[in-house]
Amino acid sequence: MSNLEELITTLNGIEAGNFKENDIDRLKLIEAAKKLLVRVEAKEERWFDLVFSQPIVFAALEILLDLGLWQKWTVIDGASKSVDELCELCTPKCDLNLLRRLLKLLASVNIIAETNEDHFALTHMWHDDMWKWIASRTVHWSSSAVNFPRFLAKTGYKEPHDPINSNYADQSPGHLHFFDRCVAEPASQEAFSDFMKGWATYKVPWPTFYDTDSLMNGADLSDGGVLCVDIGGHHGIDLTRLLDKHPDLPPGSLVLEDLPEVVNGAINLNEKIKVIPHDMFKPQPVKGSRAYYFHAVFHDWSDSAATQILKNTVEVMKRGYSRVLIQDMVLPVVGATAIQSTMDVEMMSLCSAYERTEGMWTKVITDAGLKIIKIWQDGRGNEGLIEAELA
């Protein structure tokens, strides 16, 4: 290629900031770049990365987490530091050359930057305490994924549907399924929560692609009326985003519900958001809300469990007034994104569950006594928001 150097210069000049007003183009470019990499890599290079490089790269990330380096380095904004300076940040103490070798590995795969001889800096990927994601793989994702081939072989390669006798429970301490382990072990819940908080910041805020004004119109918020109950709402970011758009909502008109062990971690919430510890498999305590909202809840559960949760909601809805809002993935029949298909198989591994197509959603919602009004798309191609009312 006679213009290769010019092409490389052009590629090196592209940054995320070039796409501030058009995230779809950014994603299209990423997909094209991934396909380009597959086309130009030798098959041995591709397989070396998959089977040999990725496990040890993550091990290096985990070791430096255990040394406290990521926490302390981000506090000083990831500034370029010598290996000696970085070694001083480590607790417990670390051999200097051991640290050097780990840092060189991470720089070679562009996780950190090598700024000079024996000098390194953090890249933009470390902003907003993203290092907190590391523990989630250590505690949850890796062990489950490693066990999955053995679990499927043991079960005769049957698609798993039992959330109790799941792949995750097959390998977890005490054979607890995913959510029971999070309840029993605070560290497991913290690792999961840190991942969920970080992942939530990436998602398209639902009030930007769903017509929240339609909720406000006709909503009766007098005498303690509730606009929206976020069921399984974890950290409260989705209600916070709704409040950002409608800051004049009265106190108590937004309700966050999740298990006690989960909502205890929902700190620094606006005082207008009321927190209620609640198990979604039990009767819904808030009656006649304008909306009952579920975000990334049902992909954790089978159709029968999802129907049960929805029926608990149906029992307290006001006909012609209340709506159910389900923000989740709506898988296309052809052309699912890497995020969608990864999440689908991950849910199978963790919870014996799945992501759903529009047809699958329609069945669950209909079986619960609801009907779909409209499916809103997030504009990024990952999630949708299904709006439903009493049938």
C-alpha positions as CSV (number, residue, x, y, z in Angstrom):
1,M,0.0,0.0,0.0
2,S,1.7,3.2,-1.3
3,N,-0.3,5.4,1.1
4,L,0.1,3.3,4.2
5,E,1.9,5.9,6.2
6,E,-0.8,8.5,5.4
7,L,-3.5,6.0,6.4
8,I,-1.8,5.2,9.7
9,T,-1.5,9.0,10.4
10,T,-5.2,9.4,9.7
11,L,-6.1,6.5,12.0
12,N,-3.8,7.8,14.8
13,G,-5.5,11.1,14.7
14,I,-9.0,9.8,15.4
15,E,-10.3,10.1,18.9
16,A,-13.7,9.7,20.7
17,G,-14.0,13.4,20.9
18,N,-14.5,13.5,17.1
19,F,-17.9,11.9,17.6
20,K,-19.4,13.9,20.4
21,E,-22.5,14.6,18.3
22,N,-22.8,11.3,16.6
23,D,-22.2,8.2,18.7
24,I,-23.6,5.9,16.0
25,D,-20.8,6.9,13.7
26,R,-18.3,6.2,16.5
27,L,-19.7,2.7,16.9
28,K,-19.7,2.1,13.2
29,L,-16.0,3.0,13.1
30,I,-15.2,0.6,16.0
31,E,-17.0,-2.2,14.3
32,A,-15.1,-1.5,11.0
33,A,-11.8,-1.4,12.9
34,K,-12.5,-4.7,14.6
35,K,-13.3,-6.3,11.3
36,L,-10.2,-4.8,9.8
37,L,-8.1,-6.3,12.6
38,V,-9.5,-9.7,11.9
39,R,-8.7,-9.4,8.2
40,V,-5.1,-8.3,8.6
41,E,-4.1,-10.4,11.6
42,A,-2.4,-13.7,11.0
43,K,-4.5,-16.6,12.4
44,E,-1.8,-17.3,14.9
45,E,-1.8,-13.7,16.1
46,R,-5.6,-13.9,16.6
47,W,-5.4,-17.2,18.6
48,F,-2.4,-16.0,20.6
49,D,-4.5,-13.1,21.8
50,L,-7.5,-15.2,22.6
51,V,-5.9,-18.1,24.4
52,F,-2.6,-16.9,25.7
53,S,-2.5,-13.1,26.1
54,Q,-5.9,-12.2,27.5
55,P,-5.7,-14.4,30.7
56,I,-2.3,-13.1,31.7
57,V,-3.1,-9.5,30.9
58,F,-6.1,-9.7,33.3
59,A,-3.9,-11.3,35.9
60,A,-1.6,-8.3,35.7
61,L,-4.6,-6.0,36.2
62,E,-5.6,-8.0,39.2
63,I,-2.1,-8.1,40.8
64,L,-1.8,-4.3,40.6
65,L,-5.3,-4.0,42.1
66,D,-4.1,-6.2,45.0
67,L,-1.1,-3.9,45.4
68,G,-3.3,-0.8,45.7
69,L,-1.7,0.8,42.7
70,W,-4.8,1.6,40.6
71,Q,-6.5,3.3,43.5
72,K,-3.5,5.5,44.4
73,W,-2.5,6.2,40.8
74,T,-6.0,7.5,39.8
75,V,-6.0,9.8,42.8
76,I,-3.1,11.6,41.2
77,D,-4.9,11.6,37.9
78,G,-2.8,8.9,36.4
79,A,0.2,11.2,35.9
80,S,3.3,9.8,34.2
81,K,5.5,8.3,36.9
82,S,8.7,6.3,37.0
83,V,8.7,2.7,38.0
84,D,10.4,3.7,41.2
85,E,7.7,6.2,42.0
86,L,5.0,3.7,41.2
87,C,6.6,1.1,43.3
88,E,6.5,3.5,46.3
89,L,2.7,3.7,45.8
90,C,2.3,-0.1,46.2
91,T,0.9,-1.5,49.4
92,P,2.1,-4.2,50.2
93,K,5.6,-3.6,48.9
94,C,6.5,-5.0,45.5
95,D,9.7,-6.0,43.9
96,L,10.8,-3.3,41.5
97,N,11.5,-5.5,38.5
98,L,8.3,-7.5,39.0
99,L,6.3,-4.2,38.8
100,R,8.3,-3.1,35.7
101,R,7.5,-6.3,33.8
102,L,3.8,-6.1,34.6
103,L,3.6,-2.4,33.6
104,K,5.4,-3.2,30.3
105,L,2.9,-5.9,29.5
106,L,-0.1,-3.6,30.1
107,A,1.5,-0.8,28.0
108,S,2.1,-3.2,25.2
109,V,-1.6,-3.9,24.9
110,N,-2.5,-0.2,25.3
111,I,-4.1,-0.4,28.7
112,I,-1.7,2.1,30.1
113,A,0.8,4.3,28.2
114,E,4.6,4.0,28.2
115,T,5.7,7.7,28.2
116,N,9.5,7.2,28.4
117,E,12.0,4.6,29.5
118,D,10.6,3.2,32.8
119,H,7.9,5.8,32.9
120,F,4.2,5.1,32.6
121,A,0.8,6.9,32.7
122,L,-2.8,6.0,32.8
123,T,-4.9,6.4,29.7
124,H,-8.5,7.8,29.4
125,M,-9.9,4.3,30.1
126,W,-9.0,4.7,33.8
127,H,-11.2,7.8,34.4
128,D,-14.1,7.6,36.9
129,D,-12.6,4.8,39.0
130,M,-13.0,2.2,36.2
131,W,-10.5,0.1,38.1
132,K,-13.3,-0.9,40.3
133,W,-14.6,-3.2,37.5
134,I,-11.6,-5.5,38.0
135,A,-13.0,-7.3,41.1
136,S,-16.2,-8.2,39.3
137,R,-14.4,-10.5,36.9
138,T,-12.2,-11.9,39.7
139,V,-15.2,-12.7,41.9
140,H,-17.9,-13.6,39.3
141,W,-17.2,-13.7,35.6
142,S,-14.0,-15.6,35.3
143,S,-14.8,-18.5,37.5
144,S,-18.2,-18.9,36.0
145,A,-16.8,-18.8,32.4
146,V,-14.0,-21.3,33.2
147,N,-16.6,-23.7,34.7
148,F,-19.1,-23.4,31.8
149,P,-17.7,-26.0,29.4
150,R,-17.4,-28.6,32.3
151,F,-21.0,-27.8,33.4
152,L,-22.5,-28.2,30.0
153,A,-20.6,-31.4,29.4
154,K,-21.9,-32.7,32.8
155,T,-25.5,-31.8,31.9
156,G,-25.3,-33.3,28.4
157,Y,-25.2,-29.9,26.7
158,K,-28.8,-29.1,27.6
159,E,-29.6,-25.4,27.5
160,P,-29.7,-24.4,31.2
161,H,-33.0,-23.2,32.6
162,D,-32.7,-23.9,36.3
163,P,-31.5,-20.8,38.2
164,I,-30.8,-22.9,41.3
165,N,-28.8,-25.7,39.7
166,S,-27.0,-23.3,37.4
167,N,-23.5,-23.2,36.1
168,Y,-22.7,-20.3,38.5
169,A,-24.0,-22.3,41.5
170,D,-22.0,-25.4,40.3
171,Q,-18.7,-23.5,40.9
172,S,-19.5,-20.9,43.6
173,P,-18.6,-21.3,47.3
174,G,-21.4,-23.2,49.0
175,H,-23.0,-23.7,45.6
176,L,-25.0,-20.5,46.0
177,H,-26.6,-19.1,42.9
178,F,-25.6,-15.6,41.8
179,F,-27.9,-13.3,43.8
180,D,-27.8,-15.5,46.9
181,R,-24.1,-15.2,46.9
182,C,-24.3,-11.5,46.6
183,V,-26.6,-11.4,49.7
184,A,-24.4,-13.8,51.7
185,E,-21.1,-12.1,50.9
186,P,-20.8,-8.3,51.0
187,A,-17.6,-8.4,48.9
188,S,-19.5,-10.2,46.2
189,Q,-22.3,-7.7,46.2
190,E,-19.8,-4.8,46.2
191,A,-17.9,-6.2,43.2
192,F,-21.2,-6.7,41.3
193,S,-22.4,-3.2,42.3
194,D,-19.2,-1.5,41.2
195,F,-19.5,-3.1,37.8
196,M,-23.2,-2.2,37.5
197,K,-22.6,1.4,38.4
198,G,-19.8,1.7,35.9
199,W,-21.8,0.0,33.1
200,A,-24.8,2.1,33.8
201,T,-22.9,5.3,33.1
202,Y,-22.2,4.0,29.5
203,K,-25.9,3.3,28.8
204,V,-28.1,5.8,27.0
205,P,-30.1,7.6,29.7
206,W,-33.7,6.5,29.3
207,P,-35.2,10.0,29.6
208,T,-33.3,11.0,26.4
209,F,-35.0,8.4,24.1
210,Y,-38.3,7.8,26.0
211,D,-41.0,10.5,26.1
212,T,-41.0,11.1,29.9
213,D,-43.4,14.0,29.3
214,S,-46.1,11.5,28.6
215,L,-45.7,10.3,32.1
216,M,-45.8,13.7,33.6
217,N,-49.0,14.5,31.6
218,G,-51.9,13.3,33.5
219,A,-49.9,12.1,36.5
220,D,-51.6,12.6,39.8
221,L,-48.8,13.4,42.3
222,S,-51.1,15.0,44.9
223,D,-51.4,13.5,48.4
224,G,-48.3,11.4,48.0
225,G,-48.9,10.1,44.5
226,V,-46.0,8.3,42.9
227,L,-44.7,8.9,39.4
228,C,-42.3,6.1,39.0
229,V,-41.2,3.0,41.0
230,D,-37.8,1.6,40.0
231,I,-38.1,-2.1,40.8
232,G,-34.7,-3.7,41.2
233,G,-33.2,-0.3,40.7
234,H,-29.9,-1.1,42.5
235,H,-28.0,2.2,42.8
236,G,-30.8,4.7,41.7
237,I,-29.1,6.1,38.7
238,D,-32.2,5.7,36.5
239,L,-34.4,7.7,38.9
240,T,-31.6,10.3,39.2
241,R,-31.7,10.7,35.5
242,L,-35.4,11.1,35.5
243,L,-35.1,13.7,38.2
244,D,-32.4,15.5,36.3
245,K,-34.9,16.0,33.5
246,H,-37.8,16.9,35.8
247,P,-36.2,18.6,38.8
248,D,-39.5,20.0,40.1
249,L,-40.9,16.6,41.0
250,P,-42.2,16.5,44.6
251,P,-40.4,14.5,47.3
252,G,-41.5,10.9,47.5
253,S,-42.8,10.8,43.9
254,L,-39.9,8.6,42.9
255,V,-39.4,5.2,44.7
256,L,-36.3,3.0,44.5
257,E,-36.9,-0.7,45.4
258,D,-34.3,-3.5,45.7
259,L,-33.2,-6.0,48.3
260,P,-32.0,-4.5,51.6
261,E,-28.4,-5.6,50.9
262,V,-28.5,-3.7,47.6
263,V,-30.2,-0.5,48.5
264,N,-27.9,-0.1,51.5
265,G,-25.3,0.8,48.9
266,A,-27.5,3.4,47.2
267,I,-25.8,6.4,48.8
268,N,-25.9,10.1,48.0
269,L,-29.3,9.9,46.5
270,N,-31.4,13.0,46.1
271,E,-33.7,13.3,49.1
272,K,-36.7,13.3,46.8
273,I,-36.1,9.6,46.0
274,K,-37.7,7.3,48.5
275,V,-35.9,4.1,49.2
276,I,-37.9,0.9,50.0
277,P,-36.2,-2.4,50.7
278,H,-38.3,-4.9,48.6
279,D,-38.1,-8.4,47.1
280,M,-39.7,-8.2,43.7
281,F,-41.0,-11.8,44.0
282,K,-43.3,-10.6,46.8
283,P,-46.4,-8.4,46.5
284,Q,-45.7,-4.8,45.3
285,P,-46.2,-2.4,48.2
286,V,-46.7,0.8,46.1
287,K,-50.2,0.9,44.6
288,G,-51.4,3.0,41.7
289,S,-48.0,4.5,40.5
290,R,-48.0,6.2,37.2
291,A,-45.1,3.9,36.1
292,Y,-43.4,0.8,37.2
293,Y,-39.9,0.7,35.7
294,F,-37.5,-2.3,35.3
295,H,-34.0,-1.9,34.0
296,A,-31.9,-5.0,33.1
297,V,-34.0,-7.0,35.5
298,F,-35.7,-9.7,33.4
299,H,-32.6,-10.9,31.6
300,D,-31.6,-12.5,34.9
301,W,-34.7,-14.7,35.0
302,S,-36.6,-17.3,33.1
303,D,-40.0,-16.5,31.5
304,S,-41.9,-18.1,34.4
305,A,-40.0,-15.9,37.0
306,A,-40.4,-12.8,34.8
307,T,-44.1,-13.4,34.5
308,Q,-44.4,-13.8,38.3
309,I,-42.6,-10.5,38.8
310,L,-44.9,-8.7,36.3
311,K,-48.0,-10.2,37.8
312,N,-47.1,-8.8,41.2
313,T,-47.0,-5.4,39.4
314,V,-50.2,-5.9,37.5
315,E,-52.1,-6.4,40.7
316,V,-51.4,-2.9,41.9
317,M,-51.7,-1.0,38.6
318,K,-54.5,1.4,37.9
319,R,-56.3,0.7,34.6
320,G,-55.9,3.4,32.0
321,Y,-53.3,5.2,34.1
322,S,-50.4,2.9,35.2
323,R,-47.7,1.8,32.8
324,V,-45.0,-0.8,32.9
325,L,-41.6,0.3,31.5
326,I,-39.0,-2.3,30.7
327,Q,-35.6,-1.1,29.6
328,D,-33.7,-4.1,28.4
329,M,-32.1,-5.6,25.3
330,V,-34.5,-6.5,22.5
331,L,-32.5,-8.9,20.4
332,P,-32.8,-8.6,16.6
333,V,-33.4,-11.9,14.8
334,V,-30.3,-11.1,12.7
335,G,-27.3,-9.0,13.4
336,A,-27.1,-8.8,17.2
337,T,-24.3,-6.6,18.5
338,A,-21.3,-8.1,20.3
339,I,-22.6,-6.5,23.5
340,Q,-26.0,-8.1,23.0
341,S,-24.8,-11.6,22.2
342,T,-22.1,-11.5,24.9
343,M,-24.7,-10.5,27.5
344,D,-27.1,-13.2,26.3
345,V,-24.5,-16.0,26.8
346,E,-23.2,-14.4,30.0
347,M,-26.8,-14.5,31.4
348,M,-27.0,-18.2,30.5
349,S,-23.7,-18.9,32.3
350,L,-24.5,-16.8,35.4
351,C,-28.3,-17.2,35.9
352,S,-29.6,-19.9,33.4
353,A,-31.4,-16.9,31.7
354,Y,-31.2,-15.0,28.5
355,E,-31.8,-11.8,26.5
356,R,-35.1,-11.8,24.5
357,T,-36.3,-11.0,21.0
358,E,-39.4,-8.9,20.5
359,G,-41.4,-12.1,20.1
360,M,-40.1,-13.5,23.4
361,W,-40.9,-10.2,25.1
362,T,-44.4,-10.2,23.7
363,K,-45.2,-13.6,25.1
364,V,-43.9,-12.8,28.7
365,I,-45.8,-9.5,28.7
366,T,-49.0,-11.0,27.4
367,D,-48.8,-13.9,29.8
368,A,-48.6,-11.4,32.7
369,G,-51.9,-9.7,31.6
370,L,-50.3,-6.7,29.8
371,K,-50.1,-5.5,26.3
372,I,-47.3,-3.6,24.5
373,I,-48.0,0.0,23.6
374,K,-44.6,0.8,22.0
375,I,-41.0,-0.2,21.9
376,W,-38.6,2.7,22.1
377,Q,-35.0,2.3,20.9
378,D,-31.9,3.7,22.6
379,G,-30.4,4.9,19.3
380,R,-27.2,3.0,20.0
381,G,-28.5,-0.4,19.0
382,N,-28.2,-2.2,22.4
383,E,-31.3,-1.6,24.5
384,G,-34.9,-0.8,24.0
385,L,-37.6,0.4,26.3
386,I,-40.9,-1.5,26.2
387,E,-43.9,0.4,27.3
388,A,-46.9,-1.7,28.3
389,E,-50.3,-1.3,30.0
390,L,-53.0,-3.5,31.4
391,A,-54.6,-5.7,28.7
